[in-house]
Amino acid sequence: MNAGGISRVVLASHNAGKLAELRPLLAPLGLQLVAQGELGITEADEPFHTFLENALAKARHAARASGLPALADDAGLCVDAFGGEPGVDTANYATRFGYDKADGNNVRALLEQMAGISNRRAALVSTLVALRHADDPEPLVAVGRVVGEITQAPRGQGGFGFDPVMFLPEFGKTFAELPVHVKNAHSHRGRAAAAMVRLMRERWL
């Protein structure tokens, strides 16, 4: 157990990709990250229009249901040409256009909507919120943001979500083309997690 008495933290997500990314990123803290699904906790409602509000709602829900400290991630793709959309609705983007909810359909719908658009600048944003308990008056908040360009077609086999179409000029590759350790070090979620590790060490541990 850590000095702050915290040894387990519930991750307020049923997304296996997020859990796989966050576990090694938070490993330096020596905390056990437990997915809420493993504890039988249902997903929280996400009625808000900002990543911060939704992440806070998810963390509160998981903390209250589990009695454990909780960590939530709300992340999404913000496309300049669409005024920041799809934003908090990123996971359900394809359903706007008659497709089933799925990563591949999200990518397909995005490329169809961006056909003929020259401004392909976009940002992947991750907002992490951590709570010691459901009514914690001082949530820890960490934001990671990566700016890139939407490709004309998917590239690479790695990652999940919009990784195959998020091109990073600094690497000359999409997130899906990068080795996992490189992606995790430079992704929006990787940057947010690094900031969260610093905050937890300073405030909690």
DAGIJO-V392512 format. One record per residue. N is the residue number from 1. RES is the residue in one small letter. PSI is psi in whole degrees, 0 to 359 (NA if undefined). NEAR is the number of other ideal C-beta (glycine too) atoms within 12 Angstrom. Layout:
n: (N,N)
res: (RES,RES)
psi: (PSI,PSI)
near: (NEAR,NEAR)
//
This chain:
n: (1,2,3,4,5,6,7,8,9,10,11,12,13,14,15,16,17,18,19,20,21,22,23,24,25,26,27,28,29,30,31,32,33,34,35,36,37,38,39,40,41,42,43,44,45,46,47,48,49,50,51,52,53,54,55,56,57,58,59,60,61,62,63,64,65,66,67,68,69,70,71,72,73,74,75,76,77,78,79,80,81,82,83,84,85,86,87,88,89,90,91,92,93,94,95,96,97,98,99,100,101,102,103,104,105,106,107,108,109,110,111,112,113,114,115,116,117,118,119,120,121,122,123,124,125,126,127,128,129,130,131,132,133,134,135,136,137,138,139,140,141,142,143,144,145,146,147,148,149,150,151,152,153,154,155,156,157,158,159,160,161,162,163,164,165,166,167,168,169,170,171,172,173,174,175,176,177,178,179,180,181,182,183,184,185,186,187,188,189,190,191,192,193,194,195,196,197,198,199,200,201,202,203,204,205)
res: (m,n,a,g,g,i,s,r,v,v,l,a,s,h,n,a,g,k,l,a,e,l,r,p,l,l,a,p,l,g,l,q,l,v,a,q,g,e,l,g,i,t,e,a,d,e,p,f,h,t,f,l,e,n,a,l,a,k,a,r,h,a,a,r,a,s,g,l,p,a,l,a,d,d,a,g,l,c,v,d,a,f,g,g,e,p,g,v,d,t,a,n,y,a,t,r,f,g,y,d,k,a,d,g,n,n,v,r,a,l,l,e,q,m,a,g,i,s,n,r,r,a,a,l,v,s,t,l,v,a,l,r,h,a,d,d,p,e,p,l,v,a,v,g,r,v,v,g,e,i,t,q,a,p,r,g,q,g,g,f,g,f,d,p,v,m,f,l,p,e,f,g,k,t,f,a,e,l,p,v,h,v,k,n,a,h,s,h,r,g,r,a,a,a,a,m,v,r,l,m,r,e,r,w,l)
psi: (142,166,328,2,9,124,334,141,133,132,119,67,151,10,111,327,318,316,316,324,318,329,307,329,328,359,325,341,344,21,148,119,115,126,140,331,328,339,7,22,130,166,145,158,145,74,358,171,1,152,319,312,319,319,319,318,318,318,317,317,313,321,318,320,330,335,11,161,151,150,131,147,125,124,160,178,129,109,124,314,342,19,29,354,156,349,233,346,17,314,332,13,316,331,341,337,22,6,159,156,116,149,313,321,325,315,314,313,318,313,324,318,336,3,127,359,124,327,102,16,137,161,138,130,136,127,116,135,132,139,140,329,170,330,22,121,351,74,146,132,127,133,134,140,133,128,135,204,144,125,171,340,155,146,128,160,354,178,201,180,228,12,322,346,4,100,131,107,326,334,344,23,164,166,324,345,351,147,150,316,329,316,313,327,334,357,166,317,324,318,319,319,321,319,322,322,317,317,316,319,319,318,325,325,NA)
near: (11,18,13,19,14,31,19,27,44,42,45,46,42,24,27,17,29,38,27,22,38,40,25,21,38,40,15,17,34,20,32,21,40,28,32,34,21,19,23,14,28,17,22,30,13,31,13,19,17,23,39,30,24,35,41,35,31,44,44,33,28,42,35,24,23,29,18,33,40,44,54,48,48,40,47,38,45,33,34,21,22,26,11,21,24,36,31,28,29,39,31,23,37,27,17,21,18,12,20,16,18,17,29,22,23,35,36,24,32,38,27,22,25,30,15,11,19,12,14,27,23,37,33,42,37,43,40,48,44,49,37,28,25,26,14,24,10,16,33,37,30,38,29,33,25,36,24,35,32,40,28,20,18,27,28,28,15,26,36,31,38,46,39,31,39,45,31,31,15,14,23,14,26,35,44,33,24,30,18,24,14,21,35,33,22,30,43,44,46,35,30,41,39,28,27,41,32,21,25,35,22,16,23,29,26)
//
